[in-house]
């Protein structure tokens, strides 16, 4: 249980792995994920390491698999994920895998090449078919009027034969082709300008979209025919068609030849369509077979690559028969690591066992906090501030309670908390199914990872909503109000407002059993009452939270055996904060308890009393003392707090200097010649500046941090007011309608009320409260005991490969 509050105890170990067993041993270590390898070849280039060829071969196989995966996705074939965790292939199996992937890649490339050539041929035949159909219509549609225009332009002498269509003789030329539909206006304008109007263009759209064989996209094209005269115009027209990427096709001049050519084209299209269907069926069969095993192939190849990359971090002894590795690992998992090494040695068939040897080192170990699916979210909140220093107190266990509670103080509402709890419960109860879906939405994954945080925030919000007696800005009168208007009912005559005086008998019967009395929801001075209550509550919670953080620093000092930090650090810090702000909390509780309804009018102001305490001003007639002997006690507390400042600022620095000189004197007496080797350098100025910064930061921080906790009051008040505004401006309209159509109006209003509640009060306000709670933990709480200057334990594990995070 103690490991929950501190990071795991780590050790540096040396592994001696036989060359034939190293691959299997590292594979087993990757399966358990409990060791972090150190690079023993930092000065060796990546391309000069022993297993660089194996890594390249794995990268080549990975490239081929990515090509196969791309083709599978392009064909819209689902990749089957059975959740299987295949074993790592042996090194001798790499040749078989390479041959299989090479064969599959070549087969797919050949199929794609053939299919692209067939589709290109099919596209050309299809375009030619549309040209032959449309040109026949063009020729048939030429009327006598158009014939005379063309005759005028080309000065052609011919006979009008209505039964043969448009007259084409040796002097009149034409070209036919296909062009993208979006280029037609520009194409027509260019022809007119370049040829100076000496051409005649007819075009018609192809109704069906055509498939581009290179990209597979659907494109829309148009058929055109251009009439002109002379070779010079012919060259110009062809160049323009080439510039606009138009495809020209040969078109016979006579209708009979066009008809025969069209029949031949249709026959070729039918044959080609049959071949294309067979090719696509074969491609689908190949890809469907690959889709069943491509994920397993990916895992195998990337496991092999990870193993060889890790082996490149090891040293090779002079005999070339043994690999030496250095790893960080948790002390509690040494038995599991030993067992994994034995399992790997047995799997490889080696007779020489692998050796694990613990090493003594002065290097700082990495920080490793064991987590589960519940605590991982809270640990991530702490780690986002900074990775904890090795073996210092871990704030995560306390954050599990304090973070959702401080959030709920700002978000307190039974209705909103219940909605948040239901949403989180859905994610928690269906987590297995949602995890299996592997959603790629980053926003959803972020919310899903914090589902337990959201669940606790919702539960605590329901609790604080009960304390505030607030449910969608309305109070619940469950136990009956403790206030009664009957004793003062006669005073309503001539008064618009009834001011209840608790000093009158029968007006105030007693406090509400739990939370705030519901009568305050209809009181005109509700805001004044809640302001006073929530502001004092924020101060109380803030001071308790900070004192708890300071008290946790004691356990750090005890563990690291630093008694000087206890006597000249922890104790003065606790006394300083308790003398000032701890005393303020006691005054708040004393004022609540000591004054009754009859004497509350004479209660002095705590704010004025606290300011006068620092100014030593006790002659203010407007602010009476709370209790007898208040002046003497407050002067004593202020002097005690002031005395703690030089204790932290000066005394600790002088004691550190005295300890250094004493050690220096002892070493000089024992071994005079080895002074520099045994005693670390001590810079008095650096230590003094560091201690001054820490003292000033703490003393001023006590004031600013206490004021920072007032955000609990501000955010809680803002949330309540927003909820009340939303109710009065939206829901109140639907409920106040008394007409027959009120039901339909209420339905529409309730829909908008629900949408605005979720969008504004749950998401926006919830995110705001989350960020403020985050700040209170990072700045006001954790800086009292948590330095966060460590580095994270990153074990060698196959977990990221199994989760699909291959590139990490």
Residue pairs with C-beta under 8 A, 6 or more apart in sequence:
3 332
3 370
4 394
4 397
5 393
5 394
5 397
5 555
6 391
6 392
6 393
6 394
6 559
7 367
7 368
7 369
7 388
7 390
7 391
7 392
7 394
7 790
8 330
8 331
8 332
8 368
8 369
8 370
8 793
9 330
9 331
9 332
9 391
10 328
10 329
10 330
10 331
10 365
10 366
10 368
10 390
10 793
11 328
11 329
11 330
11 331
11 334
11 358
11 359
11 365
12 326
12 327
12 328
12 358
12 359
12 361
12 363
12 365
13 35
13 326
13 327
13 328
13 329
13 334
13 337
13 356
13 357
13 358
13 359
14 324
14 325
14 326
14 356
14 357
14 358
14 359
15 25
15 323
15 324
15 325
15 326
15 327
15 341
15 354
15 355
15 356
15 357
16 322
16 323
16 324
16 354
16 355
16 357
17 25
17 26
17 314
17 322
17 323
17 324
17 325
17 341
17 354
18 321
18 322
18 323
18 345
18 348
18 350
18 352
18 354
19 320
19 321
19 322
19 323
20 348
20 349
20 350
21 344
21 345
21 348
21 350
21 352
21 354
22 311
22 314
22 323
23 90
23 91
23 307
23 311
23 348
24 88
24 90
24 344
24 345
24 347
24 348
25 340
25 341
25 344
25 345
25 348
25 354
26 307
26 310
26 311
26 344
26 796
27 88
27 303
27 307
27 344
28 340
28 341
28 343
28 344
28 347
29 35
29 337
29 340
29 341
29 344
29 796
30 88
30 303
30 306
30 307
30 310
30 796
30 797
30 798
31 340
31 798
32 333
32 336
32 337
32 340
32 797
33 795
33 796
33 797
33 798
33 799
34 329
34 330
34 333
34 336
34 337
34 795
35 327
35 328
35 329
35 337
35 795
35 796
36 327
36 328
36 329
36 366
36 793
36 794
36 795
36 796
37 310
37 313
37 314
37 325
37 326
37 327
37 796
38 313
38 325
38 326
38 327
38 328
39 313
40 313
40 314
40 315
40 324
40 325
40 326
41 49
41 312
41 313
41 314
41 315
46 52
46 312
49 312
50 311
50 312
50 316
51 308
51 309
51 311
51 312
52 312
54 91
54 94
54 304
54 308
55 305
55 308
55 309
55 312
57 94
57 98
58 94
58 301
58 302
58 304
58 305
58 308
59 305
60 98
61 97
61 98
61 101
61 301
62 298
62 301
62 302
62 305
64 101
64 102
64 104
64 105
65 101
65 294
65 297
65 298
65 301
67 105
67 108
68 101
68 104
68 105
68 108
68 287
68 290
68 294
69 79
69 294
69 298
71 108
71 112
71 287
72 79
72 287
72 290
72 291
72 294
73 79
74 216
75 283
75 284
75 287
77 284
77 287
77 288
77 291
78 291
79 291
79 294
79 295
80 291
80 292
80 295
81 295
81 438
82 295
83 436
84 296
85 299
85 798
85 802
86 296
86 299
86 300
88 300
88 303
88 304
88 307
89 97
89 300
89 304
94 304
97 297
97 300
97 301
101 297
104 286
104 290
107 286
108 283
108 286
108 287
111 279
111 282
111 283
111 286
112 283
114 279
115 276
115 279
115 280
115 283
116 213
116 214
118 272
118 275
118 276
118 279
119 211
119 213
119 276
120 213
121 272
122 213
122 269
122 272
122 273
122 276
123 210
123 211
123 212
123 213
124 247
124 249
125 265
125 268
125 269
125 272
126 210
126 269
127 178
127 210
127 221
127 223
127 247
127 249
128 249
128 265
129 262
129 265
129 266
129 269
130 178
130 206
130 223
131 176
131 177
131 178
131 223
131 249
131 251
132 251
132 258
132 261
132 262
132 265
133 262
134 204
134 223
134 225
135 176
135 223
135 225
135 251
135 258
136 255
136 258
136 259
137 204
138 166
138 202
138 204
138 225
139 165
139 166
139 255
140 165
142 165
142 166
144 160
146 200
147 160
147 166
147 167
149 200
150 156
150 172
150 200
150 227
151 158
153 197
153 198
153 200
153 229
154 171
154 172
154 198
154 227
154 229
156 167
156 169
156 171
156 172
156 229
158 167
158 169
159 167
160 167
161 167
164 255
165 255
168 174
168 253
171 229
172 227
172 229
173 227
173 228
173 229
173 230
173 233
173 234
174 225
174 226
174 227
174 228
174 251
175 225
175 226
175 234
175 237
175 238
175 241
175 248
175 251
176 223
176 224
176 225
176 226
176 248
176 249
176 251
177 223
177 224
177 241
177 246
177 247
177 248
177 249
178 206
178 221
178 222
178 223
178 224
178 246
178 247
178 249
179 187
179 221
179 222
179 224
179 241
179 244
179 245
179 246
179 247
180 219
180 220
180 221
180 222
180 245
181 205
181 220
181 221
181 222
182 220
183 244
183 245
183 246
184 203
184 222
184 224
186 244
187 224
187 240
187 244
187 246
188 201
188 203
190 240
190 243
190 244
191 199
191 201
191 226
191 237
191 240
192 199
194 236
194 240
195 228
195 233
195 236
195 237
198 228
198 229
198 233
199 226
199 227
199 228
199 233
199 237
200 226
200 227
200 228
201 224
201 225
201 226
201 227
202 224
202 225
203 222
203 223
203 224
203 225
204 222
204 223
204 224
205 220
205 222
205 223
206 220
206 221
206 222
206 223
209 218
209 219
209 220
210 218
210 219
210 220
210 221
211 217
211 218
211 219
212 218
212 219
224 246
225 251
226 237
228 234
228 237
238 248
241 248
251 258
252 258
252 261
298 801
298 806
299 798
299 801
299 802
302 801
302 806
303 798
303 801
306 796
306 798
306 801
310 796
311 323
313 325
314 323
314 324
314 325
315 323
315 324
315 325
316 322
316 323
316 324
317 323
317 324
326 359
328 365
328 366
328 793
329 337
330 368
334 356
334 358
337 356
338 356
341 353
341 354
341 356
342 353
342 354
344 354
345 352
345 353
345 354
364 390
364 790
364 791
365 390
366 390
366 790
366 791
366 792
366 793
366 794
367 387
367 388
367 389
367 390
367 790
367 791
367 792
367 793
368 792
368 793
369 379
369 388
369 394
369 396
371 379
371 396
373 431
373 452
374 452
375 396
375 397
375 400
376 449
377 449
377 450
377 451
377 452
377 453
378 396
378 399
378 400
378 403
378 453
379 394
379 396
380 449
381 396
381 399
381 403
381 453
381 774
381 777
382 388
382 394
382 395
382 396
382 399
382 782
382 786
383 792
385 777
385 778
385 782
385 786
385 788
386 786
386 787
386 788
386 789
386 790
387 788
387 789
387 790
387 791
387 792
388 394
388 786
388 787
388 788
388 790
389 787
389 788
389 789
389 790
390 790
391 559
391 560
392 556
392 559
392 560
392 785
392 786
392 787
392 790
393 552
393 553
393 555
393 556
393 785
393 786
395 552
395 777
395 781
395 782
395 785
395 786
398 548
398 552
399 777
400 456
402 545
402 777
402 781
403 453
403 456
403 773
403 774
403 777
404 453
404 456
404 457
404 459
404 460
405 460
405 464
406 541
406 545
406 712
406 773
406 776
406 777
407 457
407 460
407 461
407 769
407 770
407 773
408 417
408 457
408 460
408 461
408 463
408 464
409 464
409 537
409 538
409 541
409 712
409 716
410 711
410 712
410 715
410 716
410 719
410 769
410 772
410 773
411 417
411 457
411 461
411 464
411 715
411 716
411 719
411 765
411 766
411 769
412 461
412 464
412 465
412 467
412 468
412 470
412 716
412 719
412 720
413 461
413 465
413 468
413 470
413 471
413 472
413 473
413 719
413 720
413 723
413 761
414 461
414 462
414 465
414 466
414 470
414 471
414 476
415 465
415 471
415 472
416 461
416 465
416 472
416 723
416 757
416 761
416 762
416 766
417 457
417 458
417 459
417 460
417 461
417 462
417 463
417 464
417 465
418 458
418 462
419 458
419 757
419 758
419 762
420 454
420 457
420 458
420 461
420 762
420 766
421 455
421 458
421 459
421 461
421 462
422 458
423 454
423 458
424 451
424 452
424 454
424 455
424 457
424 458
425 455
427 434
427 447
427 448
427 451
427 454
428 451
428 452
428 455
431 448
431 451
434 448
438 804
439 445
439 448
447 454
457 766
457 770
465 471
466 514
466 515
467 514
467 515
467 516
468 515
468 516
468 716
468 720
469 475
469 476
469 512
469 515
469 516
469 517
469 518
469 520
469 521
470 720
470 723
472 723
472 727
472 731
472 757
473 720
473 723
473 724
473 726
473 727
474 521
474 727
475 516
475 518
475 520
475 521
476 518
477 518
479 512
479 513
479 514
481 512
481 517
481 518
481 519
482 508
482 509
482 510
482 511
482 512
482 517
482 519
483 500
483 502
483 507
483 508
483 509
483 517
483 519
484 506
484 507
484 508
484 509
485 498
485 500
485 507
486 506
487 504
487 505
487 506
487 507
488 498
488 500
488 501
488 504
488 507
491 498
492 498
497 524
500 507
500 508
501 507
502 508
502 597
502 598
502 600
503 597
503 598
508 597
511 517
512 518
516 530
516 533
520 526
520 529
520 530
523 529
527 717
530 717
530 720
531 713
531 717
534 712
534 713
534 716
534 717
535 710
535 713
536 588
537 712
537 713
538 709
538 710
538 711
538 712
538 713
539 581
539 584
539 585
539 588
539 706
539 709
539 710
540 585
540 588
540 589
541 709
541 712
542 705
542 706
542 708
542 709
542 710
542 712
542 780
543 577
543 581
543 582
543 584
543 585
543 706
543 709
544 585
545 709
545 776
545 780
545 781
546 577
546 581
546 702
546 705
546 706
546 780
546 781
546 784
547 574
547 577
547 578
547 582
548 781
549 780
549 781
549 782
549 783
549 784
549 785
550 570
550 573
550 574
550 577
550 784
550 785
551 574
552 784
552 785
553 565
553 569
553 570
553 573
553 784
553 785
554 566
554 570
556 785
557 563
557 565
557 566
557 569
557 570
558 566
564 652
564 655
564 656
564 659
568 647
568 648
568 651
568 652
568 655
569 648
569 652
572 644
572 645
572 647
572 648
573 644
573 648
573 698
575 640
575 641
575 644
576 641
576 644
576 645
576 698
576 699
576 702
577 702
579 637
579 638
579 640
579 641
579 644
580 637
580 638
580 641
580 702
581 702
581 706
583 634
583 637
584 606
584 610
587 606
587 609
587 610
587 626
588 606
590 626
590 627
591 603
591 606
591 626
594 626
594 627
595 602
595 603
602 624
604 623
604 624
604 625
604 626
605 623
608 620
608 622
608 623
609 623
609 625
609 626
612 618
612 620
612 623
613 634
613 637
613 638
614 638
616 635
616 638
618 625
618 631
625 631
645 695
645 699
648 691
648 694
648 695
648 698
649 691
649 692
649 695
652 691
653 684
653 687
653 688
653 691
656 682
656 687
657 682
657 684
657 687
660 679
660 682
663 679
664 675
664 679
667 674
667 675
667 678
667 679
668 675
671 678
701 783
705 779
705 780
708 775
708 776
708 779
708 780
709 776
709 780
711 772
711 775
711 776
712 776
715 768
715 769
715 772
718 765
719 761
719 765
719 769
722 760
722 761
722 765
723 761
726 753
726 756
726 757
726 760
726 761
727 753
730 749
730 752
730 753
730 756
731 749
731 750
731 753
733 745
733 749
734 742
734 745
734 746
734 748
734 749
734 750
734 753
735 746
737 745
737 746
782 788
800 806
800 808
